Amino acid sequence: MKKIISLIMLLSVAAKVFSQQINPPKKQLSSKEYRSKSTDQAILGGSRLIKGKGMIFAGLNVQKNATGFDFSGDVMEAFGIVAVGGCIPLFIGAVHNHKKGKDISAGLKLENSLSLQQLKVSSTSFPALSVKINL
């Protein structure tokens, strides 16, 4: 019995150690999701840019105290510069995602067609697949 339990434990450890990890495939985003992601990044980048400019302006206008050793204005300016620098990747990502969202769009819509049936003209509709590729 001890041999069987030790064999089962050895096999379970070996199966865990030597098994491969399978990464699930990444889900492709639709053009609508890319566009919403682009809008969110642009809004976040714009707000960070405005806040960074405000911090730089506030840091320039901080009054020095009588000793002259107050660095709060300089620190505020530095944080403002970092905030403005941090908005650049957001704007680049927004443009990239906007282009990805515009590249390919597919849709399904109903098209109307006139047809002659027995002695009258009737309108019939049929499904049509549309693919738009921007080059």
Helices and strands as residue ranges (DSSP letters): H 2-18, H 31-60, H 72-103, E 104-117, E 120-133
